[in-house]
Structure formats: C-alpha cells, structure tokens
Amino acid sequence: MPSMMRWARMSDFSITLPDRPGELARLGARLRAADVNLVGLWGYGGDGGGLARFYCVPEQAEQFRNFVESAELETTEGTTLFVSGDNDVGALVKTLETIAAGSINLRAIQSVAFGGEFGCFIWAEPSDWAELERVMGRLNDPT
C-alpha cells in the first residue's frame, strides 16, 4: 500500500550575510538563543561580491519574523510548499507528476531523503499557488 504524503504551505525567508567563515554559525547561535527552530536551511556563497545568501524555512513564521526584526536582519519573505513522506521508490515522482498534471511550472525544488523518509521544498509562481494547493489535495487519492 502506498504511503501517505504530507504537505504544507510555509513561509521561507532569504537572508544575505557576509561570505566569510563563521557567519552561518553566528546566525545559528542567534536562532538557537531565540529558540527559533528551522525546518529547512540552505545557502549559497561565492557570488564574487563578498555576500552569501541563505534560505530559512522556520517552523513558526511569526516567531522568525520577530527574530529578524529584533536582530535587525534584512530578509525577503516568500512561500514554499513542504512535502514529506516515506521514501518509497517513486514517491517524489508521484508528487511531481501530480503537479505537472495541474500544468504548474515549478521555479525550484530542494529534496533530501534520510532514514526512510524524504522531504522536499517546492517553489512555484505566486499565480500558481491556488492550483498547486488544489492538485496537492489529490496527492493521496488512491487512483
């Protein structure tokens, strides 16, 4: 029997930090001190301008907003879809096929599997969110 997929629309935040050793550790320490828990975190550096961009998906968006305001960090807020489930063969493919059937063009995806589970973050155009949520609602249909 196929496993159930779980999904949720979540807020994501991008933060620009100096591209030098220890900056991400300092941000992590500040998040820990503020008791902010992240569901996802990834980053990219080396743009040549001395800056690195980090993307955070917090468990609680309002708590993260309060944190960045008190920490005086500049962020850009967006929306992502978090999908998770058992890491069965083809589980992610089923998700992508469901989205494709809705004629939704994805902007980006980040996915990882560990310990028998997979999780992925998916981004779409803002104009596609209503349709994306509609087709995701069919993801666990037995058909």
Backbone torsions as a table, in degrees:
resi	resn	phi	psi	omega
1	MET	NA	130.6	180.0
2	PRO	-64.5	147.8	-179.9
3	SER	-79.9	159.6	178.7
4	MET	-81.6	137.2	173.7
5	MET	-92.2	144.3	174.6
6	ARG	-115.1	143.1	178.0
7	TRP	-149.1	152.9	178.6
8	ALA	-153.1	140.1	171.8
9	ARG	-78.8	129.8	-175.8
10	MET	-135.0	161.8	173.8
11	SER	-88.7	140.8	171.8
12	ASP	-123.7	155.8	-175.9
13	PHE	-133.8	136.6	174.2
14	SER	-108.2	138.4	-178.3
15	ILE	-129.2	135.6	174.9
16	THR	-102.6	128.2	179.0
17	LEU	-127.5	160.3	173.5
18	PRO	-60.0	141.2	-179.3
19	ASP	-88.8	79.2	178.5
20	ARG	-149.9	159.1	-176.3
21	PRO	-56.2	135.5	173.5
22	GLY	93.6	-12.1	-177.4
23	GLU	-63.9	-43.7	179.4
24	LEU	-67.0	-38.0	177.2
25	ALA	-62.7	-40.1	177.8
26	ARG	-64.5	-42.6	177.1
27	LEU	-61.9	-44.3	178.6
28	GLY	-59.4	-41.3	179.1
29	ALA	-64.5	-39.2	178.5
30	ARG	-67.6	-39.1	176.7
31	LEU	-64.1	-43.0	178.7
32	ARG	-61.6	-44.9	-179.5
33	ALA	-62.6	-30.7	179.0
34	ALA	-89.5	2.6	179.4
35	ASP	59.9	36.7	177.5
36	VAL	-95.5	122.7	179.7
37	ASN	-103.9	136.4	179.6
38	LEU	-105.1	143.3	172.8
39	VAL	-88.0	-32.4	-179.7
40	GLY	-148.0	148.2	177.6
41	LEU	-154.3	131.1	172.9
42	TRP	-154.9	162.5	-177.4
43	GLY	-156.2	166.4	-178.5
44	TYR	-140.5	133.0	177.9
45	GLY	-123.6	-168.3	174.0
46	GLY	71.8	34.1	178.9
47	ASP	-79.6	-0.6	-179.8
48	GLY	86.9	-14.2	-179.5
49	GLY	-99.3	7.3	179.3
50	GLY	79.9	14.0	-178.9
51	LEU	-122.6	150.6	174.9
52	ALA	-123.7	146.4	178.9
53	ARG	-112.3	129.9	178.7
54	PHE	-118.4	144.2	180.0
55	TYR	-118.4	128.7	-177.4
56	CYS	-123.3	136.0	171.8
57	VAL	-120.1	103.1	-178.2
58	PRO	-83.3	155.0	173.5
59	GLU	-61.6	-40.1	-177.4
60	GLN	-125.2	107.2	-175.3
61	ALA	-61.3	-42.7	-177.5
62	GLU	-64.1	-39.3	177.0
63	GLN	-62.1	-40.7	178.8
64	PHE	-66.8	-42.2	177.1
65	ARG	-57.8	-44.4	178.3
66	ASN	-63.1	-39.8	178.6
67	PHE	-61.1	-51.8	-176.1
68	VAL	-65.5	-32.5	176.9
69	GLU	-66.7	-46.9	-179.3
70	SER	-69.5	-29.8	179.3
71	ALA	-85.5	-4.0	179.8
72	GLU	56.0	44.8	176.3
73	LEU	-100.6	140.6	175.4
74	GLU	-88.2	130.3	179.3
75	THR	-134.9	160.4	169.8
76	THR	-119.2	127.5	-178.0
77	GLU	-98.5	139.5	176.8
78	GLY	-137.9	-166.2	-178.7
79	THR	-129.5	138.2	176.1
80	THR	-135.4	160.6	175.1
81	LEU	-110.2	124.3	177.3
82	PHE	-101.6	124.2	179.8
83	VAL	-120.5	135.6	177.4
84	SER	-145.1	160.6	179.1
85	GLY	174.7	-176.3	176.3
86	ASP	-65.2	143.0	-178.5
87	ASN	-84.4	59.8	175.2
88	ASP	-76.4	152.9	176.7
89	VAL	-56.3	126.1	177.6
90	GLY	85.1	1.7	-177.3
91	ALA	-59.3	-47.3	179.6
92	LEU	-68.1	-36.0	178.9
93	VAL	-61.3	-42.1	178.0
94	LYS	-59.0	-41.9	178.0
95	THR	-61.9	-47.5	-178.6
96	LEU	-65.7	-38.1	177.2
97	GLU	-65.2	-38.8	177.5
98	THR	-61.9	-43.7	179.2
99	ILE	-66.8	-43.5	179.5
100	ALA	-61.7	-36.4	179.1
101	ALA	-62.7	-23.3	176.2
102	GLY	-88.4	6.9	-179.3
103	SER	57.5	39.0	179.8
104	ILE	-101.5	125.2	177.4
105	ASN	-92.3	119.7	-178.9
106	LEU	-78.7	143.9	175.9
107	ARG	-86.8	-34.8	-177.8
108	ALA	-165.4	160.8	175.5
109	ILE	-150.6	140.7	171.7
110	GLN	-128.2	128.9	-176.6
111	SER	-140.2	147.3	177.9
112	VAL	-151.3	150.9	176.1
113	ALA	-129.9	144.0	178.9
114	PHE	-163.3	138.7	174.3
115	GLY	59.8	34.5	177.2
116	GLY	83.3	1.1	178.6
117	GLU	-120.0	152.5	171.2
118	PHE	-124.0	156.4	174.6
119	GLY	-145.6	145.5	176.7
120	CYS	-147.2	151.7	173.8
121	PHE	-110.1	134.3	-177.2
122	ILE	-126.4	138.1	176.5
123	TRP	-120.7	140.9	177.3
124	ALA	-135.7	169.2	175.8
125	GLU	-64.7	144.3	178.9
126	PRO	-53.4	-35.0	-179.4
127	SER	-68.7	-14.2	-178.6
128	ASP	-97.9	-2.2	-172.7
129	TRP	-63.5	-42.3	-179.4
130	ALA	-61.3	-44.1	179.2
131	GLU	-68.4	-38.5	178.5
132	LEU	-60.0	-46.1	178.9
133	GLU	-66.0	-35.2	178.5
134	ARG	-64.3	-47.1	-178.6
135	VAL	-72.0	-30.9	177.5
136	MET	-66.5	-28.9	176.7
137	GLY	-63.4	-21.5	177.9
138	ARG	-92.0	-2.9	-171.9
139	LEU	-56.4	-38.1	-176.5
140	ASN	-94.6	8.8	175.7
141	ASP	-62.4	139.4	-177.9
142	PRO	-71.7	-7.0	-178.2
143	THR	-77.7	NA	NA
